Amino acid sequence: MSGGRKICMTDSGGKALFSVPDGGIIRMFYGNGEDYFAVCRYLDETHAEIDGVRYAVREFARRMERNKISYAPA
């Protein structure tokens, strides 16, 4: 993990939920009871690479809300 850089995960409205360090992992909870772990890489203050896909953090939150997937630091 890179020293000091943190990814601030927000909801789709921009409200801070939690942060994970660069190289940290989030756990995603699906409605069917399954879960999945994804590695998060810091890109800049509002962007991250999550499971190899580049996202604006708020867009990631919008997608998760739309698909009814919750997530938390692992």
Secondary structure, DSSP 8 states (H G I E B T S, - for coil): --SS-EEEEE-TT--EEEEEETT-EEEEE-TTS-EEEEEEEEEETTEEEETTEEEEHHHHHHHHHHTT-EEEE-
